[in-house]
Amino acid sequence: MDLKAFYQKLQKIELEIVDPSVVVVSHETPDGGRAGTKVEVSKAIAARLLLEGRARLATPEEIAEYREAIEAARREEEQKNAAQKVQVNLITDADLRAIKNPPRQDKR
């Protein structure tokens, strides 16, 4: 393989990509890569994956789907973290009665 041609193609592909971070969809590869996996990568990595035939650029619909899934996972993680922060206090019946009927203080 001609390295000069390889890097020229790589640079050309990278220049064609507009966004600094790109969502790509993987292809199945002989070394065990799964088809259809979406991931957000930098322009340089996206260009290399495209040139090597390991991935393709995601369509706008796939990008929206990917971002929604990421946002849903983020919200779910925040809810799990918030649920772990919930504090529970146990009080006895006597404490409850004291709260409901506080002792009166005489004003003098």
C-alpha positions in Angstrom: 0.0 0.0 0.0 1.2 3.5 -0.9 1.3 5.4 2.4 1.4 8.8 0.7 -1.8 8.0 -1.2 -3.4 6.6 2.0 -2.7 9.8 4.0 -3.8 12.0 1.1 -7.1 10.2 1.0 -7.4 10.4 4.7 -6.8 14.1 4.7 -9.3 14.6 1.9 -12.0 12.7 3.8 -11.3 14.6 7.0 -11.6 17.9 5.2 -15.0 16.9 3.8 -16.4 16.2 7.3 -17.9 19.5 8.6 -18.6 18.8 12.3 -15.8 18.4 14.9 -17.5 15.3 16.3 -19.2 12.8 14.0 -21.6 9.9 14.5 -20.6 6.8 12.6 -22.3 3.5 12.1 -20.0 0.4 12.1 -19.8 -2.3 9.5 -19.3 -5.9 10.3 -15.6 -6.7 10.1 -13.7 -10.0 9.8 -11.9 -9.3 13.1 -15.2 -9.3 15.1 -16.6 -5.8 14.6 -20.4 -5.6 14.9 -22.5 -4.0 12.3 -24.9 -1.2 13.2 -23.1 0.1 16.3 -23.3 3.9 16.5 -20.6 5.9 18.2 -19.5 9.6 18.2 -15.9 10.1 17.3 -13.6 13.0 16.2 -13.2 13.9 12.6 -9.8 12.2 12.4 -11.0 8.9 13.7 -14.1 9.1 11.5 -12.0 9.7 8.5 -9.8 6.7 9.3 -12.8 4.4 9.9 -14.4 5.5 6.6 -11.2 5.0 4.6 -10.6 1.6 6.1 -14.2 0.6 5.4 -15.0 -0.1 9.0 -17.8 2.4 9.3 -20.0 4.9 7.4 -21.4 8.3 8.4 -24.7 8.1 10.2 -27.9 9.6 8.5 -29.6 12.5 10.3 -32.3 10.1 11.5 -29.6 7.8 13.0 -27.9 10.8 14.6 -31.1 11.9 16.2 -31.9 8.4 17.4 -28.3 8.1 18.9 -28.5 11.4 20.7 -32.0 10.6 22.1 -30.6 7.2 23.4 -27.6 9.0 25.0 -29.9 11.6 26.6 -32.2 8.9 27.9 -29.3 7.0 29.4 -28.0 10.2 31.0 -31.5 11.0 32.6 -31.7 7.4 33.9 -28.3 7.6 35.5 -29.2 10.9 37.1 -32.4 9.4 38.5 -30.5 6.4 39.9 -28.0 8.8 41.5 -30.9 10.9 43.0 -32.6 7.8 44.3 -29.4 6.8 46.1 -29.3 10.1 47.9 -32.8 9.8 49.4 -32.6 9.8 53.1 -35.1 8.0 55.3 -35.6 8.8 59.0 -37.4 6.3 61.3 -39.2 7.9 64.2 -40.9 6.2 67.1 -44.6 6.6 68.1 -43.6 8.8 71.0 -41.6 11.1 68.7 -44.5 11.3 66.3 -46.9 12.3 69.1 -44.4 14.9 70.2 -44.3 16.4 66.7 -48.1 16.4 66.3 -48.8 17.7 69.8 -45.9 19.9 70.9 -45.9 20.7 74.6 -47.4 24.1 75.3 -45.2 26.8 76.7 -46.7 29.3 79.1 -46.2 32.9 78.2 -45.6 35.0 81.3 
